[in-house]
Amino acid sequence: QLFNSAFMSCYNDLSYMMQMEMMKALNSALNSPKLSAEALQVLLNLAEHMKHDVALMCKSRGDHSGGAGSSVAGGNPSPFDGQQLGDLAFRAQLYAKALRYKESTLQQLVKRINEAAMHRRGASMEQGISKDWDTAQKTCEHLICINNELTLPQAAAGILTFMEKHVRTRNHSVRFDHKDDVMPFQICPEMYEQLGRWDEALSIHQHNKERDPVHLDHTKGIMRCLAEMGKWDQLFDFCSDQLTTSIADENAKKELTYNLADCGLNVGNWHFVESVLPYMKKSNPRSHFY
């Protein structure tokens, strides 16, 4: 229970350069894929304590920034922001804590997008808006997932409603490529998938595929939606057609081989199933089933 306070008492006595080295080591540990859930929770609690400690020191000195990159007594760097803490809490499956940070991050991103859209100047500003929008969409995906995990389906649906409203508002005033037929802000179909709204997700995947026919992610999205809706005949026709286009590459066939086999199995086309068998991994138990 004294670990956080003991760490900060030592951390505050370090020089600025040593503090920066400590932050690099902490971030390296937090981003490690081998980090256990227990260790992640310990470091997350430490990160929250450090952020809170820096905020108090900023307040006592009259500095209200308190965010990442600000400085406090002795030039101490503030190491973590809300977005990073939200990502860590999400990884640790601490959903209630992640919800608080993710909601705060989304509010900040939307505010920044709105302000930038009102005062945009040139391509660099448009790129900045686009980057923030991508981050906002990813944050919304996490929020929908978190609310689903917390059995809050209405809150999850509310996140999507919020984004739909924001898209309609922003698309009237922002067009990155200055073409009337292209909407700069679009909601990613994965949000609709998380809410089980497969028809709407399918429609977006199909629209995206029309614009970029060879992109494998659009093909996978269409296959996923049709499979979830049980439209196996339509999925089989789609897969048969795509075998000469977006799934023509051998690597693509290897990646989607089990999806293709499931499709052939559900429509009873054994020749189709047999045609994709060479792309299956022998080490995968599912391969022996087919």
Summary of the structure (lengths in Angstrom):
residues: 290
radius of gyration: 23.9
end to end distance: 53.8
largest distance: 74.3
contacts: 819
relative contact order: 0.05
helix: 72%
strand: 1%
